Amino acid sequence: MLYIGVMSGTSLDGLDIALVELNGSIRLLASHYIPMPDALRAELLGLCASGPDEIARSAIAEQNWVTLAAQGINTLLAQQGLAPDAIRAIGSHGQTIRHEPARGFTVQIGNPALLAELTGITVVGDFRRRDVAAGGQGAPLVPAFHEALFEERYGHRAVLNVGGFSNLSLIEPDKAVAGFDCGPGNVLLDAWIQDQRNESYDRNGQWAASGQVEPALLQALLSDPFFQTKGPKSTGREVFNLPWLKQHLGRLPPLAAEDIQATLLELSARTIVESLTGAQENTEELLVCGGGAHNAALMTRLGQLLPRARVASTATHGVDPDWVEAMAFAWLAQCCLDGVAANRPSVTGARGLRVLGAIYPA
């Protein structure tokens, strides 16, 4: 059967739309990417922090997000010569604007009802809140999919997703899959280069590679309580953001902008590796997906910090790293429709297995 997965992550760079065939195996058939319009990105970023008139602003942003997603889905269908009734369901993550599981809530906007109306396809959305209701973190949700996608259960393998934030899935023989958020992935790197150079991201990590790591800044950043917390754990822009970085910078002598970028890359790499080595001994292979898989400087540093492991893109296993998360939400939609629990208490800390998502028929 055919499913569509829609993912818009914390990087807010655009919408990933994946056409996936799920018939016992998992196969990406086609994909479509829509860059996030600047005005919508700015509004979504603004909604990640407290501000005036949030309810109306979030409703308008949600309508604009859904309209964009529907346009992308309909374009993908037209490109593939498919009618809406060829698709069993759309799995739509929506856009996270708040994630505070310690306070018992997570908020993704994305109006699945409107998306169903605009596409004529059944939509499954609202994947995270059931896990949070069951006492879980609501994130990460992809470890169960990583386990299904990379089902060869040999050795000690980890799958690393590096988007705005980084998260790990730990896959080992005869063990329940484990996973957790590690900390900032690209979110601070993107925020700093946007602030200093008005560029949306650091291509291949070239700017970071031009600088030197500042030990005092690195130690200050690593002192954040999140990094001392054991999993299950998750995080978001509520914790790690540009004001958080500038608060730390204000306590230190002035530093070169490129050295700050180098230190932020080291923070991402170090927290990933320390999280991994603390949870899985003797990792043999680290497969990387998400935008971070294209950051040559980050990939090189991960390899240096994990000399005994093979660090490689998921592309080496035939899976395009750019589409893994969108594929995951197609798979999660299938799980919901089939009544299959898709959270993993070993990952999120939920009280038990739960079917995730709410169904909005076409």
HELIX and SHEET records of a PDB file:
HELIX    1   1 ASP A   38  LEU A   47  1                                  10    
HELIX    2   2 GLU A   54  GLN A   80  1                                  27    
HELIX    3   3 PRO A   84  ALA A   86  5                                   3    
HELIX    4   4 PRO A  101  ARG A  103  5                                   3    
HELIX    5   5 PRO A  112  THR A  119  1                                   8    
HELIX    6   6 ARG A  129  ALA A  133  1                                   5    
HELIX    7   7 PRO A  143  LEU A  149  1                                   7    
HELIX    8   8 VAL A  187  ARG A  197  1                                  11    
HELIX    9   9 ARG A  203  GLY A  205  5                                   3    
HELIX   10  10 GLN A  206  ALA A  209  1                                   4    
HELIX   11  11 PRO A  215  LEU A  222  1                                   8    
HELIX   12  12 PRO A  225  GLN A  228  5                                   4    
HELIX   13  13 LEU A  242  LEU A  249  1                                   8    
HELIX   14  14 ALA A  257  ALA A  279  1                                  23    
HELIX   15  15 GLY A  291  HIS A  294  5                                   4    
HELIX   16  16 ALA A  296  LEU A  305  1                                  10    
HELIX   17  17 THR A  314  HIS A  317  5                                   4    
HELIX   18  18 VAL A  324  LEU A  337  1                                  14    
HELIX   19  19 PRO A  345  THR A  348  1                                   4    
SHEET    1   A 6 ILE A  26  PRO A  35  0                                        
SHEET    2   A 6 GLY A  14  LEU A  22 -1                                        
SHEET    3   A 6 LEU A   2  MET A   7 -1                                        
SHEET    4   A 6 ILE A  87  SER A  92  1                                        
SHEET    5   A 6 VAL A 123  GLY A 125  1                                        
SHEET    6   A 6 ALA A 358  TYR A 360 -1                                        
SHEET    1   B 2 GLN A  95  GLU A 100  0                                        
SHEET    2   B 2 PHE A 105  ILE A 109 -1                                        
SHEET    1   C 5 ALA A 178  PRO A 184  0                                        
SHEET    2   C 5 PHE A 165  ILE A 171 -1                                        
SHEET    3   C 5 ARG A 157  VAL A 162 -1                                        
SHEET    4   C 5 GLU A 285  CYS A 289  1                                        
SHEET    5   C 5 ARG A 310  SER A 313  1                                        
END                                                                             
